[in-house]
Amino acid sequence: MLKIRLSRVGAKKQPSYRIVVADARAPRDGRFVERIGFYNPRTDPPTVEINEERALYWLSKGAQPTDAVAAMLQKRGTLERLERLKRGEDLQTLLREAGVAPATSAAETTEAAA
């Protein structure tokens, strides 16, 4: 089972976290599948940066967020957008609403260049 969780980085007494998709059996700071964002609790207000497109992708594939990450996703509205994606809304529309520029595929890039 895949989990979306925090992985600690940073010096002693100066924590910073990566938001990663990892196997549930992997160690906290160990092997992960993909890094999708970061969280810095030491800034005022705390800095949270999450790649919305990749978060929606992994959530739709069945990855389970931990409580801390679920709270961050809830605050940003990602979990609500996931429900709308499951109901059939277009991913591109949801990403535009989140303020994320959708990634263009290689096929779309070559068509635009032609």
Order of alpha helices (4+ residues) and beta strands (2+ residues): beta-beta-beta-beta-alpha-beta-alpha-alpha-alpha-alpha
